[in-house]
Amino acid sequence: MHKKPEMFNKARNILKLPINIIFFYRQAYNSANFTKKQQKKIFYSLVRLGIKQALNNPGATPVTQDIMGFKVTGYSYKSFALLFSEIFTGNEYFFVAKTASPVIIDCGGNIGMSVLYFKTLFPNSKIICFEPNPTSFAFLKKNVEQNNLTGVELVNKAIAGENGTTKFFAEEYSAGVISSLLESRGGETVVDVETLTLSSVIKKYSPDCIKMDIEGAELAVLPELIASGVLADVNQWMVEYHHKLSRNRGNLSSFLQPFEDAGFDYNLRASYKRKGKFQDMLIHFYRYGFYDNK
């Protein structure tokens, strides 16, 4: 019954490949902060992912692909393309460090595409990566091990407002990018996960930068950071802020104010399709004046 739509979609995707390859070229060679050699790797990675995505139907079988010289295993070629485009060609997590070996806390590592990005920018960095989703964590662990990455510590726990255990809501098997401590943001598969406060992690590792994409749980994490007095102990924060979750009234100002009070400036990246609806927003916080001459 479903063969004709699948065949039609596959044929359409194959016919679109030549146009997509032109788009991939523009994406790759417009990717700032990369060398020409790295841009070439980005282009070939995009082409390979585009071809694989066009020829293969999404399924519940893990896939492995060479991306930027890394061997990456994950949910599907579609999820690879999504994560790679956002993180590598979109440069969402680019930052300038004061040292060649920064300490980076990655909250919500998924299958590890952000870890690979940070290791591309800073090969000598120390990364502590948190991922509560058991399936995503297994991929994350495999991707670190099969690429022989050093200086990476993996933690199968969720960053939350308090230490303990809680329910975690994940999709049974998908792109693996929609899972959360919030039922309204996550999937239908429910598992118990251990939680850890971010303040305790900051005190232990003294990070230079924190990347946080925890699908709405940032709203519960921030008050604990304020109460612990550690917000200003980190030079840079890259936070995926989830605006108007569950159609709640926007309250962005209350999230920004504590960072402003702690001496941070910031830039925002956001887009939306319809007014009044939910949107993801990337906020990069940094010390006031840090990027003025960079």
GULUM-251110 format. One record per atom (N, C-alpha, C): atom name; x, y, z; residue number from 1. Coordinates in steps of 0.1 Angstrom, whole numbers, plus 5000, padded with zeros to 4 digits. Each point is the difference from the previous one (the first is absolute). Example, Ala and Ser with C-alpha at 12.3 -4.5 7.8 and 13.67 -1.06 7.14 Angstrom:
<rs>
   atom      X      Y      Z    nr
      N   5132   4943   5078     1
     CA   4991   5012   5000     1
      C   5009   5012   5000     1
      N   4996   5011   4993     2
     CA   5009   5011   5000     2
      C   4992   5011   5008     2
</rs>
This chain:
<rs>
   atom      X      Y      Z    nr
      N   5008   4988   5000     1
     CA   4992   5012   5000     1
      C   5009   5013   5000     1
      N   5011   4999   5007     2
     CA   5009   5012   5002     2
      C   5011   5000   4990     2
      N   5001   4990   4991     3
     CA   5011   5000   4991     3
      C   5000   5011   4990     3
      N   4988   5004   4994     4
     CA   5000   5010   4990     4
      C   5004   5014   5006     4
      N   4995   5004   5011     5
     CA   5005   5013   5006     5
      C   5015   5000   5003     5
      N   5005   4988   5005     6
     CA   5014   4999   5003     6
      C   5008   5001   4987     6
      N   4996   4994   4989     7
     CA   5007   5000   4987     7
      C   4999   5014   4994     7
      N   4989   5007   5002     8
     CA   4998   5013   4995     8
      C   5009   5010   5007     8
      N   5001   4999   5014     9
     CA   5009   5008   5007     9
      C   5014   4998   4997     9
      N   5004   4987   4998    10
     CA   5014   4997   4997    10
      C   5004   5006   4986    10
      N   4991   4999   4990    11
     CA   5002   5005   4987    11
      C   5001   5015   5000    11
      N   4991   5007   5008    12
     CA   5001   5014   5002    12
      C   5013   5005   5006    12
      N   5004   4993   5010    13
     CA   5013   5003   5007    13
      C   5012   4999   4991    13
      N   5000   4989   4992    14
     CA   5011   4998   4990    14
      C   5000   5011   4990    14
      N   4988   5004   4995    15
     CA   5000   5011   4990    15
      C   5004   5013   5005    15
      N   4999   5002   5013    16
     CA   5003   5013   5007    16
      C   5015   5000   5003    16
      N   5007   4989   4999    17
     CA   5014   5000   5004    17
      C   5009   5010   4993    17
      N   4999   5002   4986    18
     CA   5009   5010   4994    18
      C   4998   5014   5006    18
      N   4988   5004   5002    19
     CA   4998   5013   5006    19
      C   5005   5000   5015    19
      N   4998   4989   5007    20
     CA   5005   5000   5014    20
      C   5015   5001   5000    20
      N   5007   4994   4991    21
     CA   5014   5000   5000    21
      C   5005   5014   4998    21
      N   4994   5008   4992    22
     CA   5003   5014   4999    22
      C   4998   5007   5013    22
      N   4989   4997   5007    23
     CA   4997   5006   5013    23
      C   5011   4995   5010    23
      N   5004   4988   4999    24
     CA   5010   4994   5009    24
      C   5014   5008   4998    24
      N   5003   5003   4988    25
     CA   5012   5007   4997    25
      C   5000   5014   5006    25
      N   4989   5007   4999    26
     CA   4999   5013   5005    26
      C   5000   4999   5016    26
      N   4994   4990   5006    27
     CA   5000   4999   5014    27
      C   5014   4998   5005    27
      N   5007   4990   4993    28
     CA   5014   4997   5005    28
      C   5010   5011   4999    28
      N   5000   5007   4988    29
     CA   5010   5010   4998    29
      C   4996   5013   5006    29
      N   4988   5001   5005    30
     CA   4997   5012   5008    30
      C   5000   4998   5015    30
      N   5005   4988   5004    31
     CA   5001   4996   5014    31
      C   5012   5008   5006    31
      N   4997   5010   5008    32
     CA   5011   5008   5006    32
      C   5007   4992   5010    32
      N   5012   5005   5004    33
     CA   5008   4994   5011    33
      C   5007   4987   4996    33
      N   4999   4996   4988    34
     CA   5006   4987   4995    34
      C   5011   5003   4990    34
      N   5010   4992   4999    35
     CA   5010   5001   4990    35
      C   4994   4995   4986    35
      N   5007   5003   4989    36
     CA   4995   4995   4987    36
      C   5000   4985   5000    36
      N   5010   4993   5006    37
     CA   5000   4986   5001    37
      C   4988   4994   5008    37
      N   4996   5007   5011    38
     CA   4989   4996   5007    38
      C   4987   5002   4993    38
      N   4999   5012   4993    39
     CA   4988   5002   4991    39
      C   4998   4990   4990    39
      N   5011   4995   4994    40
     CA   5000   4989   4990    40
      C   4994   4988   5007    40
      N   5004   4996   5012    41
     CA   4995   4989   5007    41
      C   4985   5002   5003    41
      N   4996   5012   5003    42
     CA   4986   5003   5003    42
      C   4992   4997   4987    42
      N   5005   5005   4989    43
     CA   4993   4998   4987    43
      C   4998   4985   4997    43
      N   5010   4992   5001    44
     CA   4999   4986   4997    44
      C   4992   4993   5010    44
      N   5000   5004   5012    45
     CA   4991   4994   5010    45
      C   4985   5003   4997    45
      N   4997   5012   4996    46
     CA   4987   5004   4996    46
      C   4995   4992   4988    46
      N   5008   4998   4990    47
     CA   4997   4993   4988    47
      C   4997   4985   5004    47
      N   5009   4994   5007    48
     CA   4998   4986   5004    48
      C   4987   4998   5008    48
      N   4997   5009   5009    49
     CA   4988   4999   5008    49
      C   4988   5002   4991    49
      N   5001   5010   4991    50
     CA   4988   5002   4991    50
      C   4997   4988   4991    50
      N   5011   4994   4995    51
     CA   4998   4988   4992    51
      C   4994   4988   5008    51
      N   5005   4998   5012    52
     CA   4996   4989   5008    52
      C   4985   5003   5005    52
      N   4997   5012   5003    53
     CA   4986   5003   5004    53
      C   4990   4999   4989    53
      N   5005   5003   4988    54
     CA   4991   4998   4988    54
      C   4997   4985   4997    54
      N   5010   4992   5002    55
     CA   4999   4986   4996    55
      C   4995   4991   5010    55
      N   5000   5004   5013    56
     CA   4996   4991   5011    56
      C   4988   5006   5007    56
      N   4990   4991   5003    57
     CA   4989   5003   5008    57
      C   5003   5000   5015    57
      N   4995   5010   5007    58
     CA   5002   4999   5015    58
      C   4995   4987   5006    58
      N   5007   4995   5009    59
     CA   4996   4987   5007    59
      C   5005   5000   5014    59
      N   4999   4988   5006    60
     CA   5004   4999   5014    60
      C   5013   4993   5001    60
      N   5008   5000   4990    61
     CA   5014   4994   4999    61
      C   5010   5011   5001    61
      N   5010   4999   5009    62
     CA   5010   5010   5000    62
      C   5008   5001   4987    62
      N   5005   5012   4997    63
     CA   5008   5002   4988    63
      C   5014   5006   5004    63
      N   5010   4997   4992    64
     CA   5013   5006   5002    64
      C   5005   5007   4988    64
      N   5006   5011   5002    65
     CA   5004   5009   4989    65
      C   5013   5007   5003    65
      N   5009   5002   4990    66
     CA   5012   5008   5002    66
      C   4995   5015   4999    66
      N   5003   5008   5010    67
     CA   4997   5014   5001    67
      C   5012   5008   5005    67
      N   5005   5008   4991    68
     CA   5012   5008   5004    68
      C   5012   4992   5004    68
      N   5001   4988   4994    69
     CA   5011   4991   5004    69
      C   4997   4992   5013    69
      N   4988   5002   5006    70
     CA   4996   4992   5011    70
      C   4991   4989   4996    70
      N   5001   4989   5007    71
     CA   4990   4989   4998    71
      C   4989   5002   5010    71
      N   4988   5003   4995    72
     CA   4989   5003   5008    72
      C   4988   4990   4999    72
      N   4995   4995   5011    73
     CA   4989   4991   5000    73
      C   4988   5007   5007    73
      N   4988   4998   4995    74
     CA   4989   5006   5006    74
      C   4986   4995   4995    74
      N   4990   5008   5001    75
     CA   4986   4996   4997    75
      C   4997   4998   4985    75
      N   5004   5010   4992    76
     CA   4996   5000   4986    76
      C   5008   5010   4993    76
      N   5001   4999   4986    77
     CA   5006   5010   4992    77
      C   4993   5014   5001    77
      N   4987   4999   5002    78
     CA   4993   5013   5002    78
      C   5004   5007   5012    78
      N   5002   4993   5011    79
     CA   5004   5007   5013    79
      C   5014   5005   4998    79
      N   5009   4992   4993    80
     CA   5014   5004   4998    80
      C   5000   5014   4993    80
      N   4992   5000   4989    81
     CA   4999   5012   4992    81
      C   4995   5012   5008    81
      N   4990   4998   5009    82
     CA   4995   5011   5008    82
      C   5011   5005   5010    82
      N   5006   4991   5007    83
     CA   5009   5003   5010    83
      C   5013   5007   4994    83
      N   5005   4994   4989    84
     CA   5011   5005   4993    84
      C   4998   5014   4995    84
      N   4989   5002   4994    85
     CA   4997   5014   4995    85
      C   4999   5010   5011    85
      N   4993   4997   5010    86
     CA   4999   5009   5011    86
      C   5013   5003   5007    86
      N   5008   4990   5003    87
     CA   5012   5001   5008    87
      C   5012   5004   4992    87
      N   5003   4994   4989    88
     CA   5012   5003   4992    88
      C   4998   5011   4990    88
      N   4990   4999   4991    89
     CA   4998   5011   4990    89
      C   4994   5012   5006    89
      N   4992   4998   5011    90
     CA   4993   5011   5006    90
      C   5009   5007   5011    90
      N   5011   4993   5004    91
     CA   5009   5006   5010    91
      C   4993   5004   5012    91
      N   4990   4993   5005    92
     CA   4992   5005   5011    92
      C   5008   5001   5013    92
      N   5010   4991   5001    93
     CA   5008   4999   5013    93
      C   5014   5006   4999    93
      N   5002   5008   4990    94
     CA   5013   5006   4998    94
      C   5003   5010   5012    94
      N   5012   4999   5005    95
     CA   5004   5010   5010    95
      C   5015   5002   5000    95
      N   5005   5011   5004    96
     CA   5014   5003   5001    96
      C   5004   4997   5014    96
      N   5011   4993   5002    97
     CA   5005   4996   5013    97
      C   5013   5007   5003    97
      N   5002   5002   5013    98
     CA   5013   5007   5004    98
      C   5012   4990   5000    98
      N   4997   4987   4999    99
     CA   5010   4990   5000    99
      C   4997   4990   4989    99
      N   5011   4993   4996   100
     CA   4998   4990   4989   100
      C   4994   4987   5006   100
      N   4999   4999   5013   101
     CA   4994   4988   5006   101
      C   4989   5004   5010   101
      N   4990   5005   4995   102
     CA   4989   5004   5009   102
      C   4992   4988   5006   102
      N   4995   5003   5012   103
     CA   4991   4990   5006   103
      C   4986   5003   4996   103
      N   4993   4990   4994   104
     CA   4986   5003   4995   104
      C   4991   4990   5006   104
      N   4989   5005   5006   105
     CA   4989   4992   5005   105
      C   4989   4999   4989   105
      N   4997   4988   4995   106
     CA   4989   4998   4990   106
      C   4988   4994   5006   106
      N   4990   5008   5003   107
     CA   4988   4995   5006   107
      C   4989   4997   4989   107
      N   4998   4987   4997   108
     CA   4991   4996   4990   108
      C   5008   4996   4987   108
      N   5009   4990   5002   109
     CA   5010   4997   4989   109
      C   4994   4992   4988   109
      N   4988   4994   5002   110
     CA   4993   4992   4990   110
      C   5010   4989   4996   110
      N   5003   4998   4987   111
     CA   5009   4989   4995   111
      C   5014   5005   4999   111
      N   5003   5013   5003   112
     CA   5014   5005   5001   112
      C   5004   5009   4989   112
      N   4991   5004   4991   113
     CA   5004   5009   4989   113
      C   5006   5013   5006   113
      N   4995   5005   5011   114
     CA   5006   5012   5006   114
      C   5014   4997   5005   114
      N   5002   4988   5006   115
     CA   5013   4996   5004   115
      C   5010   5000   4989   115
      N   4996   4995   4988   116
     CA   5009   5000   4989   116
      C   5003   5014   4995   116
      N   4990   5008   5001   117
     CA   5002   5014   4996   117
      C   5010   5007   5009   117
      N   4998   4998   5013   118
     CA   5010   5007   5009   118
      C   5014   4994   4999   118
      N   5001   4987   4997   119
     CA   5013   4994   4998   119
      C   5006   5005   4987   119
      N   4992   5003   4990   120
     CA   5005   5006   4987   120
      C   5006   5014   5003   120
      N   4993   5008   5008   121
     CA   5004   5013   5003   121
      C   5012   5000   5010   121
      N   4999   4992   5010   122
     CA   5010   4999   5011   122
      C   5004   4986   5002   122
      N   5010   4994   4992   123
     CA   5004   4986   5002   123
      C   5005   4997   5014   123
      N   5005   5010   5007   124
     CA   5005   4997   5014   124
      C   4991   5003   5011   124
      N   4987   5003   4996   125
     CA   4990   5004   5010   125
      C   4997   4988   5009   125
      N   4995   5003   5012   126
     CA   4994   4991   5010   126
      C   4985   5001   5000   126
      N   4993   4990   4996   127
     CA   4985   5001   4999   127
      C   4994   4990   5010   127
      N   4991   5005   5007   128
     CA   4991   4992   5009   128
      C   4986   5000   4994   128
      N   4995   4989   4996   129
     CA   4988   5000   4992   129
      C   4989   4992   5007   129
      N   4988   5006   5002   130
     CA   4989   4994   5007   130
      C   4989   4997   4990   130
      N   4995   4987   5000   131
     CA   4989   4996   4992   131
      C   4992   4990   5007   131
      N   4987   5003   5004   132
     CA   4992   4990   5008   132
      C   4993   4990   4991   132
      N   4997   5002   4987   133
     CA   4993   4990   4992   133
      C   5009   4988   4998   133
      N   4995   4988   5005   134
     CA   5009   4988   5000   134
      C   5004   4996   4986   134
      N   4991   5002   4990   135
     CA   5004   4996   4986   135
      C   5010   5010   4994   135
      N   4997   5013   5002   136
     CA   5010   5010   4995   136
      C   5013   4999   5007   136
      N   5000   4997   5013   137
     CA   5013   4998   5007   137
      C   5008   4989   4995   137
      N   4993   4989   4996   138
     CA   5008   4988   4994   138
      C   5007   5004   4987   138
      N   4992   5008   4992   139
     CA   5007   5005   4988   139
      C   5011   5010   5003   139
      N   4998   5009   5010   140
     CA   5010   5009   5004   140
      C   5013   4993   5004   140
      N   4998   4990   5008   141
     CA   5012   4992   5005   141
      C   5007   4993   4989   141
      N   4992   4995   4991   142
     CA   5006   4993   4988   142
      C   5008   5009   4992   142
      N   4994   5012   4997   143
     CA   5007   5010   4992   143
      C   5013   5006   5006   143
      N   5000   5001   5013   144
     CA   5013   5004   5006   144
      C   5010   4989   4999   144
      N   4996   4988   5003   145
     CA   5009   4989   5000   145
      C   5006   4996   4986   145
      N   4991   5000   4990   146
     CA   5004   4996   4987   146
      C   5009   5010   4992   146
      N   5000   5013   5006   147
     CA   5008   5010   4994   147
      C   5012   5003   5009   147
      N   5002   4991   5011   148
     CA   5012   5002   5009   148
      C   5001   5014   5005   148
      N   4989   5006   5004   149
     CA   5001   5014   5005   149
      C   5005   4999   5014   149
      N   5009   5009   5003   150
     CA   5006   5002   5013   150
      C   4995   5013   5007   150
      N   5000   5000   5013   151
     CA   4996   5012   5007   151
      C   4985   5002   5000   151
      N   4992   4988   4999   152
     CA   4986   5001   5000   152
      C   4994   4991   5011   152
      N   4993   5006   5009   153
     CA   4993   4992   5011   153
      C   4985   5000   4997   153
      N   4994   4988   5000   154
     CA   4986   4999   4998   154
      C   4992   4996   5012   154
      N   4989   5007   5002   155
     CA   4992   4998   5012   155
      C   4985   4997   4996   155
      N   4995   4988   5003   156
     CA   4986   4997   4996   156
      C   4990   5005   5011   156
      N   5000   5013   5002   157
     CA   4991   5006   5009   157
      C   4994   5013   4994   157
      N   4989   5005   5006   158
     CA   4994   5012   4995   158
      C   5004   5011   5009   158
      N   5002   5012   4994   159
     CA   5003   5012   5008   159
      C   4986   5006   5003   159
      N   4998   5002   5013   160
     CA   4987   5004   5005   160
      C   5001   5010   5012   160
      N   4989   5004   5006   161
     CA   5000   5009   5011   161
      C   5004   4994   5013   161
      N   5001   4987   5001   162
     CA   5004   4994   5012   162
      C   5006   4986   4997   162
      N   5007   4995   5010   163
     CA   5006   4986   4999   163
      C   4989   4990   5003   163
      N   5000   4988   4994   164
     CA   4990   4990   5003   164
      C   4997   4992   4988   164
      N   4987   4996   4998   165
     CA   4996   4992   4989   165
      C   4986   5006   4995   165
      N   4997   4999   4988   166
     CA   4988   5005   4995   166
      C   4996   4993   4987   166
      N   4988   5003   4995   167
     CA   4995   4994   4987   167
      C   5006   5008   4989   167
      N   5003   4992   4989   168
     CA   5006   5006   4988   168
      C   4991   4995   4989   168
      N   4996   5009   4991   169
     CA   4991   4997   4989   169
      C   5007   5000   4986   169
      N   5001   4988   4994   170
     CA   5007   4999   4987   170
      C   4992   4993   4990   170
      N   5003   5003   4987   171
     CA   4994   4993   4989   171
      C   5006   4986   4999   171
      N   4991   4990   4997   172
     CA   5005   4987   5000   172
      C   5012   4997   4991   172
      N   4998   5005   4988   173
     CA   5012   5000   4990   173
      C   4997   5009   4989   173
      N   5008   5011   5000   174
     CA   4998   5010   4990   174
      C   5013   5007   4997   174
      N   4999   5013   4996   175
     CA   5012   5008   4998   175
      C   5007   5001   5014   175
      N   4994   4997   5011   176
     CA   5007   5001   5012   176
      C   5002   5014   5006   176
      N   4994   5010   4994   177
     CA   5002   5013   5004   177
      C   4989   5006   5008   177
      N   4989   4993   5002   178
     CA   4989   5005   5008   178
      C   4998   4991   5012   178
      N   5007   5003   5011   179
     CA   4998   4993   5012   179
      C   5003   5010   5011   179
      N   4993   4999   5012   180
     CA   5001   5010   5010   180
      C   4995   4996   5013   180
      N   5004   5007   5010   181
     CA   4994   4998   5014   181
      C   4986   5005   5001   181
      N   4996   5008   4990   182
     CA   4986   5005   4999   182
      C   4992   4991   4991   182
      N   4989   4995   5006   183
     CA   4991   4991   4992   183
      C   4995   5007   4988   183
      N   4997   5013   5001   184
     CA   4994   5008   4988   184
      C   5010   5001   4989   184
      N   5013   4999   5003   185
     CA   5010   5002   4990   185
      C   5006   4986   4995   185
      N   4999   4990   5007   186
     CA   5006   4987   4997   186
      C   4990   4990   4993   186
      N   5005   4988   4999   187
     CA   4992   4989   4993   187
      C   4992   4992   5010   187
      N   4995   4988   4995   188
     CA   4991   4992   5007   188
      C   5007   4989   5008   188
      N   5013   4998   4998   189
     CA   5007   4990   5008   189
      C   5006   5006   5012   189
      N   4996   4994   5012   190
     CA   5004   5006   5013   190
      C   5010   4992   5007   190
      N   5011   5006   5004   191
     CA   5011   4992   5007   191
      C   5004   5009   5012   191
      N   5005   4993   5010   192
     CA   5005   5007   5012   192
      C   5015   5003   4998   192
      N   5003   5013   5002   193
     CA   5014   5004   4998   193
      C   5005   5007   5013   193
      N   5013   4999   5002   194
     CA   5007   5007   5011   194
      C   5002   5015   4996   194
      N   4998   5009   5009   195
     CA   5002   5014   4998   195
      C   5012   5006   5008   195
      N   5005   5011   4995   196
     CA   5012   5006   5006   196
      C   4998   5015   4999   196
      N   5004   5007   5010   197
     CA   4999   5015   4999   197
      C   5012   5005   4992   197
      N   4998   5010   4992   198
     CA   5011   5006   4992   198
      C   5010   5007   5009   198
      N   4995   5006   5011   199
     CA   5010   5007   5009   199
      C   5010   4990   5005   199
      N   4997   4988   5003   200
     CA   5010   4990   5005   200
      C   5010   4997   4990   200
      N   4995   5000   4987   201
     CA   5010   4997   4989   201
      C   5009   5012   4998   201
      N   4995   5012   5001   202
     CA   5008   5012   4998   202
      C   5011   5000   5011   202
      N   4996   4997   5013   203
     CA   5010   5001   5011   203
      C   5011   4989   4998   203
      N   4996   4989   4994   204
     CA   5010   4989   4999   204
      C   5010   5002   4988   204
      N   4995   5006   4989   205
     CA   5008   5001   4988   205
      C   5005   5014   4996   205
      N   4994   5010   5006   206
     CA   5004   5014   4996   206
      C   5000   5002   4985   206
      N   4989   4998   4993   207
     CA   5000   5001   4985   207
      C   5002   5014   4995   207
      N   5005   5000   4988   208
     CA   5001   5013   4992   208
      C   4987   5003   4993   208
      N   4993   4990   4996   209
     CA   4988   5002   4992   209
      C   4990   4988   5003   209
      N   4987   5004   5000   210
     CA   4990   4990   5002   210
      C   4990   5001   4988   210
      N   4998   4989   4994   211
     CA   4989   4999   4990   211
      C   4989   4992   5006   211
      N   4988   5006   4999   212
     CA   4988   4994   5006   212
      C   4988   4999   4991   212
      N   4996   4988   4996   213
     CA   4988   4998   4992   213
      C   4993   4988   5006   213
      N   4991   5004   5010   214
     CA   4993   4990   5008   214
      C   4985   5001   4999   214
      N   4996   5005   4989   215
     CA   4986   4999   4996   215
      C   4990   5005   5010   215
      N   5002   5012   5005   216
     CA   4991   5007   5009   216
      C   5004   4999   5015   216
      N   5008   4991   5003   217
     CA   5004   4998   5014   217
      C   5009   5012   5005   217
      N   5005   5008   4990   218
     CA   5008   5011   5004   218
      C   4993   5010   5010   218
      N   4987   5000   4999   219
     CA   4991   5009   5008   219
      C   5001   4995   5015   219
      N   5003   4987   5002   220
     CA   5001   4995   5014   220
      C   5014   5001   5005   220
      N   5010   5000   4990   221
     CA   5014   5000   5004   221
      C   5005   5014   5004   221
      N   4995   5010   4994   222
     CA   5005   5013   5003   222
      C   4998   5005   5014   222
      N   4988   4998   5006   223
     CA   4999   5004   5014   223
      C   5010   4993   5010   223
      N   5003   4988   4997   224
     CA   5010   4993   5008   224
      C   5014   5006   4998   224
      N   5003   5004   4988   225
     CA   5013   5006   4998   225
      C   5001   5014   5007   225
      N   4989   5007   5000   226
     CA   4999   5013   5007   226
      C   5002   4998   5015   226
      N   4993   4991   5005   227
     CA   5000   4997   5015   227
      C   5014   4995   5004   227
      N   5007   4993   4991   228
     CA   5013   4995   5003   228
      C   5011   5010   4998   228
      N   4997   5011   4994   229
     CA   5010   5011   4997   229
      C   5011   4997   4991   229
      N   4997   4991   4990   230
     CA   5011   4996   4991   230
      C   4998   5005   4986   230
      N   4990   5007   4997   231
     CA   4997   5004   4987   231
      C   5011   5008   4993   231
      N   5007   5008   5009   232
     CA   5011   5009   4994   232
      C   5013   4992   5000   232
      N   5000   4988   5005   233
     CA   5013   4992   5000   233
      C   5004   4994   4986   233
      N   4991   5002   4991   234
     CA   5002   4994   4986   234
      C   5001   5012   4990   234
      N   5011   5000   4992   235
     CA   5002   5011   4991   235
      C   4989   5001   4989   235
      N   4996   4989   4995   236
     CA   4990   5000   4988   236
      C   4990   4989   5002   236
      N   4988   5003   4996   237
     CA   4988   4991   5000   237
      C   4994   5000   4986   237
      N   4997   4988   4995   238
     CA   4992   4999   4988   238
      C   4987   4992   5003   238
      N   4989   5007   5001   239
     CA   4988   4994   5005   239
      C   4989   4999   4989   239
      N   4995   4989   4998   240
     CA   4988   4998   4992   240
      C   4988   5003   5008   240
      N   4994   5012   4998   241
     CA   4989   5004   5008   241
      C   4987   4997   4993   241
      N   4990   4994   5007   242
     CA   4988   4995   4994   242
      C   4989   5010   5003   242
      N   4997   5008   4991   243
     CA   4991   5011   5002   243
      C   4985   4996   4997   243
      N   4992   5003   5010   244
     CA   4985   4997   4999   244
      C   4997   4985   4999   244
      N   5007   4993   5008   245
     CA   4997   4985   5002   245
      C   4986   4998   5004   245
      N   4993   4991   4995   246
     CA   4986   4997   5003   246
      C   4991   5012   4999   246
      N   5004   5009   4991   247
     CA   4992   5012   4998   247
      C   4999   5009   5012   247
      N   5010   4999   5009   248
     CA   5001   5009   5011   248
      C   5003   5014   4996   248
      N   4997   5009   5008   249
     CA   5003   5014   4997   249
      C   5015   5002   5000   249
      N   5005   5008   4991   250
     CA   5015   5003   4999   250
      C   5005   5006   5012   250
      N   5012   4995   5005   251
     CA   5006   5005   5012   251
      C   5015   5001   4999   251
      N   5004   5004   4988   252
     CA   5015   5000   4996   252
      C   5007   5010   5009   252
      N   4994   5011   5004   253
     CA   5008   5010   5008   253
      C   5004   4995   5013   253
      N   4992   4991   5006   254
     CA   5004   4995   5013   254
      C   5012   4990   4999   254
      N   5002   4994   4988   255
     CA   5011   4991   4998   255
      C   5013   5008   4997   255
      N   4998   5011   4993   256
     CA   5012   5008   4996   256
      C   5005   5009   5012   256
      N   4991   5004   5009   257
     CA   5004   5010   5010   257
      C   5011   4995   5009   257
      N   4999   4987   5005   258
     CA   5011   4995   5009   258
      C   5014   5001   4993   258
      N   5000   4997   4987   259
     CA   5013   5000   4993   259
      C   5005   5015   4999   259
      N   4991   5009   4997   260
     CA   5003   5014   4999   260
      C   5006   5005   5014   260
      N   4993   4996   5010   261
     CA   5005   5004   5014   261
      C   5013   4994   5003   261
      N   5004   4988   4994   262
     CA   5012   4994   5003   262
      C   5012   5005   4991   262
      N   4996   5010   4991   263
     CA   5011   5006   4992   263
      C   5001   4995   4986   263
      N   4990   4993   4995   264
     CA   5001   4994   4987   264
      C   4993   5008   4990   264
      N   5005   5000   4988   265
     CA   4994   5005   4988   265
      C   4995   4988   4992   265
      N   4993   5002   4989   266
     CA   4995   4988   4993   266
      C   4996   5004   4986   266
      N   5000   4989   4991   267
     CA   4994   5001   4987   267
      C   4989   4989   4999   267
      N   4990   5002   4992   268
     CA   4989   4991   4999   268
      C   4999   4996   4985   268
      N   4996   4987   4998   269
     CA   4997   4995   4987   269
      C   4987   4993   5000   269
      N   4990   5005   4993   270
     CA   4987   4995   5000   270
      C   4992   5002   4987   270
      N   4991   4992   4997   271
     CA   4991   5002   4989   271
      C   4987   4993   5004   271
      N   4989   5004   4993   272
     CA   4987   4993   5003   272
      C   4992   5001   4987   272
      N   4990   4990   4999   273
     CA   4992   4999   4989   273
      C   4986   5007   5002   273
      N   4995   4999   5012   274
     CA   4987   5006   5003   274
      C   5001   5008   5013   274
      N   4994   5012   5001   275
     CA   5000   5007   5012   275
      C   4992   4993   5010   275
      N   5004   5002   5013   276
     CA   4993   4994   5011   276
      C   5003   4985   5003   276
      N   5009   4994   4991   277
     CA   5003   4986   5002   277
      C   5014   4998   5007   277
      N   5002   4988   5003   278
     CA   5013   4996   5006   278
      C   5012   5002   4991   278
      N   5011   5004   5005   279
     CA   5012   5001   4992   279
      C   5013   4997   5008   279
      N   5010   4994   4994   280
     CA   5013   4998   5006   280
      C   5007   5013   4998   280
      N   5008   5003   5010   281
     CA   5008   5012   5000   281
      C   5014   4997   5006   281
      N   5011   5003   4992   282
     CA   5013   4998   5005   282
      C   5005   5013   5006   282
      N   5005   4999   5012   283
     CA   5005   5012   5007   283
      C   5014   4998   5004   283
      N   5010   5008   4995   284
     CA   5014   4998   5003   284
      C   5003   5012   5010   284
      N   5003   4996   5012   285
     CA   5004   5010   5011   285
      C   5015   5000   5001   285
      N   5005   5012   5002   286
     CA   5015   5001   5001   286
      C   5002   5013   5008   286
      N   5012   5001   5006   287
     CA   5004   5011   5008   287
      C   4998   5013   4991   287
      N   4995   5010   5007   288
     CA   4998   5013   4992   288
      C   5013   5005   4994   288
      N   5000   5003   4987   289
     CA   5011   5005   4993   289
      C   5010   4989   4995   289
      N   4998   4987   5003   290
     CA   5009   4990   4996   290
      C   5002   4999   4985   290
      N   4989   5001   4993   291
     CA   5001   4998   4985   291
      C   5001   5014   4992   291
      N   5002   5010   5008   292
     CA   5000   5013   4993   292
      C   5011   5001   4989   292
      N   5012   4995   5003   293
     CA   5011   5001   4991   293
      C   5004   4986   4993   293
      N   4990   4991   5000   294
     CA   5003   4987   4994   294
      C   4992   4998   4987   294
</rs>
